[in-house]
Amino acid sequence: MFKFITAKPLWANILAGIVILIVLIVSFFFLLDWITGHNQYEKVPSVISQNIDAARINLAAKGFAVEIADSVYENTVGALSVVKQSPEADALVKSGRTIYLTINRAVPPLVAMPNLVGFSSRSAEMYLTSLGLKMGDTYYRPDIARNAVLEQRYNDEVIKEGTKIPLGSSINLVLGTGEGSSELFVPDLIGLTLSQARNQLATLGLNIGSVIPVESIKDTSNAFIVRQNPEVSTEPEPGQKIINKLRAGQLIDVYISTTAPVKDSIISH
């Protein structure tokens, strides 16, 4: 069966072998381009915000394979919608490449509600954000703790610490106005040092407002209060004395001097 080979000269067989080898090598490289899709590129379409089923169809139509790489939850995006793709839209890649998708979960995960009571409104908002929750509406009620959280509410109900709620939920907060609901008689600070007055007001839930020296003073804490606003009482008409009141959290402005006043000689202003 090999007579046709042996009947020819050796050099002819060698030459034929070389030609066949060259043809095989050239054919291999031509076929390699076809097998690997060399120079066959497709532009990746954008499937962001599309439902995963629609995204699969659109990508398959361009010759791409699809694989779900991850899932997250965002309440601003539809359930099972694509929130991220890799490679990104408009990238030129070889046909047949796998496009990896991140989709939005159909059901939000649950997180434990923290205890925000006592937090400042800013701290409470930052804490909620770190947990994937949102700060909703804020309401105010009289309380000495200004802008501090007095109550935390979810769906119009007080929510306790540790309660499981969906990620992305909005929490409404009740904050203090900085003023108490009950009224207090204005205390008489005349004759007290500024330090003494601060201590007395602290026990009442009141505070010193503006401190106004009536002369040059180096040590204000030991200076004497010679006038205050509001005063203990006012007299809009002769003989008509009205006792003034404040609410917790309000301020009293004081005038100070290095000389202690003689209280019996003080005339109401």
Buried (B, 14 or more C-beta within 10 A) or exposed (E): EEEEEEEEEEEEEEEEEEEEEEEEEEEEEEEEEEEEBEEEEBEBBEBBEBBBEEBBEBBEEBEBEBEBEEEEBBBEBEBBBBBBBEBEEEBEBBEEBBBBBBBBBEEBEEBEBBEBBEBBBEEBBEBBEEBBBBBEEBEBEBBBBBBBBBBBBBEEEEBEEEBEBBBBBBBBBBBBBBBBEEEBEBBBBBBBBBEBBBEBBEEBBBBBEEBEBEEEBEEEEEBBBBBBBBBBEBEEEEEEEEEBEBBBBBBBEBBBBBEBBEEEEEEEE
